Amino acid sequence: MDYFKKRPIKLQLLVIFVMFVTVVVSVMFVTYWQSQKMIYQKNKAYSIELLDKITQYIQSQIDNIDGLVINTSYSADVHQYLRSTDLLDKIDAFKKVDTYITTISQLENGIVDMTIIGENGNNVNLMYEKQKKSAVLATVEEMRKNHDSRLKPYYAGFKQIVEDDVKHRYFVVGSRISNIFPASTLGYMVVILDLESLFPKFNTMLANGFGHFYVLDRNGTVASSNDEQMIGQQMNIESMAGKHGQYVVQSMELRDLQGKIVNVYSKKDLFRGLEKVKIVYWWIMAVCIPVLLVLLLIISRNILEPMKSFMRFIQVQKVKNIYHDQKRIQLVGYNEIMVMADKFNGMLDEIDQLTDEVVESKTRIMSLGLLKKQAELAFLKQQVNPHFLYNMLESLRGMASATGAMEIREMIVALGKMLRYSIKGQDEVKLGEELEIAKAYLKLQQFRFEDRFDVHIDFPEALLNNRVFKMVLQPILENAITHGLESRMEKGNLWLGARETPEGDVVIAIKDDGVGIPSEKLALIQAELAAGEEFLARLHHNDNGHLGIVNVHNRLRSAYGDPYGLKIRSAPNAGTEVELLLPRRTEDAPC
């Protein structure tokens, strides 16, 4: 808290503004998220309720069909017909069974056809229509393969049958007709049902439902739905549920059908009503943020601008270091600021008076010491060194901070960091330290070129302790900016990264998307790299523009030997990439 109190007022106001906007945005986000959660939970509960109602309806229809099928399967006339071998007995039993089936088909709604197929060849109503017959025989074959001994009918599933060039949708149910003693299978009964005899009319029952409802048979085929296009299609619930998280899927098992009833709805449709809320939130932000900015501007004008003028005045006097007969500050603002200006002007008057007295009393002393001061000044002029320059940069940084020139302050800090780094005695440093200086250099270059390129840095933490030569990156970066990005008309990019090779070495890559290097010039540079120290002397004598790259390469090659060094790849208008291959050497490793 004390640290925050000592910060500039403008920064504090800006932090308060950011915190306020953050709180407002967070509240909006939380309310929006809670609204989504509440809508989702309510719709989920409602969906489960609808699924339960539909399940109950289908189960009641199944119970009716089960009773009809089981009664028919255990009819004495049916059993007698399927066991008969005598022709007269078979004819008499057939008439009874045929009459029984015809009566049931006429009285029970939803039954399209009933067929009985005996194991001894005695059949009843084995239809001649090709697709119906095929569906019946396929169902019988399924029941033969299914050795389920339960009394429950076998719900084979959805079938689409074409009759007279018209497509009809049916649901096929089968039942095994078994002799009790001795236990054996006499035959099979297959019932073709209209879909409405099993499933509800979704468009009527689910007038207020949300999304689509699907009834799947044992094969995963949609047997009934309020989405007409999906009826008769295969449906994969898992893929639908995982489809980019865009859908919500609720399902319930239909045990007798060996299928499911599924409710699928889109999250986008579910939360569509919240889009208006989101728009309102955006309007609130669009109105509130400008209003708050205007308030900050008013406060800045009435408080900060007079204070900045006061600080600039003090800084000028500090630089001049002469207070006698100087101008007095005039501030217009709140009463407290005007009182502060008057007090400061009074202090300047007192300083003027004291200065006159000090100057008069020390004139002789200053005259006697003038020669000595001149000699010292001459000596100091000869002693301008990097330490003095660094100290001056620190002073300039303080002045930039005091005047609010924060961007200039950052540039001075970066330049000072590079200067202090350059005068360090050691020749090898950690890669992390070299990276920090490279960042400072890039910051200066971005300031110089007015952010004409972006920098992308990717260095694994594990490699930052690796030992490298000091100032090994700066020449490469300078070359990339000067020869690659400076001539580029559009905004460019500079990538700086490192990786460890399978052999345990370290590769540092510097890449730009600048103008690239012509093939002839690239060939010359690569020849320079291959020539070594002898060719480097001639290049230096000729003031070669790529001396920095060659120098870095020779330093690495001289210190570590082959294959370490520098490689360069480039093409016109395709950028340039430089790779430095270094040995993996930690701080504890011998140099």
N, C-alpha and C positions, 0 to 999 in steps of 0.2 A: 504493500500500500504506500509506504514511504517512497519507494522507487517511482511509483506512478505520480505522486504529488510533485516530484522534482522534474517531471517531463514538461515540455512546452505546452502552453495552454491550447494551442491549435491542435497538437497531437492528442491532448486529453479530450477535446471536443470531438475530434474525429473518432477516437476510440469509443466514446459514449454513443455517437451516432451509429457506428458499426454494431455496437452491442444492442442498441435499441432495435435496429433493423433485424439483427439476428434473432432477438427474442420474438419480434412480431412474426418473422418468417417461420420460426420454430413452432409458435402457437398455431399458426395457420396449417403448418404441415401436420402437427399432432391432431388437430381437429379434423382435418381432411382424412388422415389415416384412420382415426377412430370412426368416422362416418363410414368409410369403406368397410371397416371391420364389422360394424353394427349391421350394415346392409347385407354383408356376406353371411353373417350368422343367422339373421332373420330369414333370409332367402333359403339358407341351408335347411333350417328347421321346417319351413313351409314345403320345401322340396321333399323332405323325408316324409312329411305328412301326406302329401299327394301320392308318393310312391306306395305308402302303406295302404291308402284307400284303393289304388289301382290293383295292388296285390290281393287285397281282400275280395275285390270284385272278380278278378280272374280266378282266384281260388274257389269262389262259390260256383263259377261256371264249370270249373274242373270237377268239383264234387258231383254236379249234376251229370256230367258226361261219364265220370267214373261209375256212378250207379247204373246208368244205362248200359255201358259196355260190360260191366261185371255181370249184371243180370242176364244179358244176352249170352255171355260166355258160359254161364252155368245153367242155361236153359236145358231142360230134359229133352225137348224136341231136337235141339241142336246137337246134343251129345248122341242121341239115338241115330240121327241122320249120318253123323260122321263115323259111327261104328257099324252102320248097316252094310251088309254084303249082298243080301238077297235083293233082287231087282225090285220086287213088288213092295217090300218094306222100304226100300230106298225111295221109291216114287212117292209113297204115302208120306214119309217123313219130310221129303223135299217140299211137298205142298205146304205142310205146316210151317216149316222154317221160312219159306219164301213169303207166305202170308204174314208171318210174324215180323219179318224184316221190312216188308212193304208198309205195314201198319206203323211201325216205329218211325220209319223215314217220313211218313206223312204227318204224324202227330207231333214229332219233336222238331222244333224250329232249329235251323242251322245245320241239320244233317243233309248232306248233298247225296251221298251214296254210302251203302254198306255192302261189304263183300265177306264171304266166308270161304276159306280154302282149307280143304281137308288133306291130311297126310296120306289118306287112301285114295285121293283123287276126287272125292265128293266135294263139289264147289257149289256155291250159291251166289248168283249175281256177279260173276266174274266179267266185268264190263268189257265190251269190245272196242271201246274208244282207246286208241293206242297209248296216249300219254297218261290217261288215268290208270290203265292196266299196268303200265310201266311203274307208276308211283306205288301201286298196291303191291306188286311183286317185289319192288325194292324194299318196301317196309317189312314184308314177310321175311326177306332175306336178312334184314337187320335184326329182327327178333330171333331168328334162328341162331345168329352169331352171338346174340346177347343172352347169356344163361341166367339172367336175373329170375329168381324163383318167387319174387313178390307177386301179390295178386293185383298190384296196381297196373293200369294200362300203360302202354309204351307210346309216349308222345313223340312221334317221329320227327315232326317239325313242319316248317313252311314249304309248300310246293306251289309252283306256278305252272298251270296247265293251260294249253291252248286248245279251245274247242270251237270249231267253225270259224277259224281265224280270229277268235276273240280270246284275249288273255284273262284267265280267272285265277284268283288267289285263294288257296285252300290251306287248311291245316290238317295233317294226317295223323290219326291215332290208331294204334293197333293193340291187340290183346291176344295172348296165348290161350287156347282152349285146351284144358288139361283134364284127363281122366283121373278120378280120385284114386280108384283101386282097380287094378294095379296102376301105379302112377306112370302116366305116359302122356305124350302130346298128341291130341286128336287133330288139331288144326290151328288155324289162326283167323282172327277177325280183324278187318281193316275198315275204319270209318273215316270218310272224307267230310270235313266240317267246313262250313262257311266261317270266315274269320270273325264275324260279328257274334258268333255263338260263344266265342271264347274271350274276346277282347272288347273293351269299351270303345265308344266313339270319342276319341281323344279331343277332337275339335269342339265337342259339346261339353264333355266332362271337365276339360281343362281350359275353360274360357279365360280364367284368371291365372293360369299357370305360366311359368316363365321358362323359356327355352324349349327344347324338344325332348319328347319322351319316346323311348324305343323299347319294344318287347323283343328279346332275342330268344330263339329256340336253342336246342342243344348244340347246334352247329354254328352258332354265332350269327345266324341270318336274322335280319330284322323282319319279324312277322307282322308287326303292327306299330304304327307311329303316327304322330301328328305332322311328321315330315314325309309327305307322300313319296318324294323322290328316293328315299332310303329304303322303302319297303321292298324286300326281296334282295337287298344288298348285304354283303358281309360287313361287319363292324368290329373294329379292334378297339376295345375300351382303353387298353393301356396306352396305345399310341395317341389316342384322342386326349387322354388325361395329361400326357406329357408333351403335348404339342406347344412348345415355347411358353407353357404356363398360361395360355390364352383362354383355356376352357376349364370350367368346373364340372366334374363328373360325379353324380351320386347314383348308387345302384342298390338293388335288393335282389336276393335270390328267389327264383321260382322253382322250388324243389321238384314238384311233380313234372313240370315241363323240362327240367334239367337245363333251365335257361335263366335269364335275368331280365329285370326291367330297369332301364337306365334313363336318367335325366341328365341332359347335357345342355349347358348354357354358357354363353360367352361372358367373360369378365368385362369386356368393353361395353356390352349391352347392359350388364348388371349395374355398372357404375356410370351409365350415361347421364343420369340425373345430377351427378356430382360435377359434371363439366361446367354447368352454370355457376356452381360454387367456386370452382377454380377460376373462372373468368372474373367473378366478383373479387376474389383475392388479388388477381393481377391488377384490377382497377384500383384497389386500395393501395397496393404498392406503387402503382404509377402516379397516384395523387399524393400519397404521404411522403415518398422520398423527395420529390421536388420541393414540397413545402418545408421539409426539414432542412434541405440544402439551402433554401432561401433564408431560413432562420439562422443557420450557421454563417451565412454570408453577412447578415445584419450584425451578428455578434462580432464577426471578424472585423467589420468596418468600424464599429463603435469602440471596440476594446483592443483587438489585436493590431490593427493598423497603427493607431497612435503609439502602442507599445513597441512595435517594430521600428517606427520612426525614432523613438527614444533610444532603442538599442543601437540603431545605425549611427545616431549622433554620438553616442558614447564610444562606439568602435572607432569612428573617425578621429575623435579626440585622443583616443588611446594610441592610434597609429601616429598621429602628429606629435603627441607628447608635449604639446605647448598649449597652455591654457590662457596666457595673457592676451587681452584684447580680442578674445575669440567671440564668435556669435553665440547668442543665447537661444535655447530651444523654445519653440512655440508649438504647443500641442492643443488640438481641439478635440474634445471627447467628454466622457463623463467627468463629474466633479473630482473624483479621486485622482484621475489621470492629470487634470490640470493642477491640482495641489502638488502632485509629485513633480511636475515640470517646474513649478515655482520654487520648490525646495531645492531642486537640482541647480537651478539658475543661481540661487543664493549661495550654494556651495561653491559654484564656479567663481562668484565674486570674492569669496574668502580665499580661494586658491590663488586668484590674481594678486591679492594683497600680500599673501605669504610668499608668492613667487618673487615679487619685487624685492622683498626684504632678503630673501635667500640669495637672489642674484647679486644684490649690492654687497652683501657680506662675504660672498665667496668669489668675487671677481678676481681678487689677487691670487687666490688659491688655484683658480682655473687657469690664470695666465701662467703661473709657475709650472703647472702640470701639463701645459699644452704640448710642449715638445715631447714629453713622455707619452702622451696619448697618441700623438701622431706616429711615433715610432711603433707603439703597440698596434695601431691600426694597419701600418704597413706590414707588420709581421703577420697579422691576422689575414690580410689579403692574400698572403703567400700560403696560408694554411687552410684554404678552402678544401675540404675533403668530403667524402660521402657522409660522415657523421654530421658535419655542419649542415649539409643539404637535407639530411633526414630530419634534423631538429627544426629546420626552417619549414619543412613540409608539415611537421606537427603543429607549428604555429599557424600556418595557413589553414590547416584543418580546424583548429580552434576558432579562427576568424570566420570560416565558412559556417560552422555550427552556430556561432553567435548571430550571424546575419541571416540565418535561415536558408542559406544556399546548400541544401542537403545533397543535391546531386553533385555539386562541385566537391563537397566534403567527401562523398564516397569515392570520387575519382582521386582525390589527394590521398585518401587512406590506401587505395589500391596501389598508387604510385609509391607511397612510403613503404608499403609491404614489400614491393619488388626491390626497392633500394636497399632495405635492411637485409633482405634475402641475398642480394648480390654481394654484400660485403661480409657475409659469413665466411669464416675461414675454411670450413670443411668442404671437400670436393664432392662427397657423396652424401645423399639425403634419402629420407624415406619417400616413396612414391606419393604418399598422401601429402607431404609438404610440397613436393614439386607440383602436384595437382592444384593446391591452393594458390600458388604463384601463377599457374596457368590461368586459373579463374580470374585473378586480379588483372592479368594482362588482357584477357578477353573482355573484361568489363571496361577497361580503358579504350580498347578498340571499338567496342559497341558504342561508347560515348562519342568517340571520334567520328564514326561513320553513321551516327544517329540511328542506331538499331536497324541497320540495313541487312543484318543477318541474325538468325537465331542459333543458339548454341545448345547442343544435346550431349550430356555427359553421362556415361555409364561405366563406373568402375566398381568391381566387386570388392566388398570390404576386406576379404581375405588377402588381396594383393596390395593393399595400401601400405603395408610394412616392408614391402620389397625395396631393396637398396638400388638407387639409380644415380647417374651423374646429375649434378646440379645444372639447371638451365638447359636440360635436354629437350624439353617440349617447346619452349618459347620460339626457337628458330623455325620449327616446323609450322607452328601456328601462324607466325608472321608471314611465312611463305604462302600458306593457304589463303590468308586474308588479302595480302598484297597482290599476288599473281592470280588468285582464283576468284575471290568474291568481290574485290574492289571494282573490277571491270564488268561485273554482272549488273544488268539493268534492273532486274526484279530483285525482290528480297530473297536472300540465300539462306543456306543452312550449313552449319559446321558440326560434325559429329566427332566426339572424343571419347574413346573407350579402351578397355583393356580386357584380356582374357588369358587363361592359362592353357597351354598346349598339352596334348597327351604326353609329351616327353618331359613335362615339368618346367618348361620355359615360360616366359611372359611375353605376350604380344601387345603392344600399344598401337592402336590404330587412330589416325587422324584423317578425316574424310570431309570433302566439301563438294557442293554441287555447283561450283563456279564454272568459268569458261573453259577449264581444262588446259592441257598443254599440247601444242602441235606435235605430231609424231616425230618430226626432225629434231625439235628441241628436246623431246623426251629421250630420244636415242642418245643425244649429247649428254644429258644429265646421267643416264645410266652408264655411259662410258666413263664419266667422271667418278661415279661410285666405284666402278671396277678398277680404276687406275690407282687409287690409294693416295698415300702421302705425297709422292713425287708429282703427280698430276695436280694435286691440290695447290702446291706452291705456284705453279704456272697460272692456275685459275685465279688465285688471290692477286697475283701481279696484274692480271687483266681485269680485276674488279668484277668478277663474275657474279651475276644476280642470284645464283643458287649456292653461294659459298656456304651459307648456314647449314643446308641439308648435307652437303658433302662433309663438312666439318663434324657434324653429329655422327655421321656414318663412320668416319675414320676414328673418332674417339671410341666408339663402341667396338670397332674391329681391333683397334690397338689394345684395348683393355681386356677383351674377352676372347678374341680370336674368331675363327670361322666356326659356325655359320652366322654368328651374331652380327647385327648391323641393321641397315635400312633398305627397304624395298619401296618402290614407287610405281603406281599404276595410274594412267590417265588417258583421256581421249578428248578431242575437241568437243566442247559443249556438253560434256558428260561428267565433269568434275574430276577431282584428283584424290587418290587415297595413298597415304604413306603409312607403312607399318614398321615399327621398331621391334626387333627381336632381342630380348634381354635374358640373361640367366636368372633363375629364381634364387634370390639371395636375400634372406631375412636379416634383421638387425644383428642377430647373434652369429650369423655366418661369417667366416673370415673374408676380408676384403681382398 
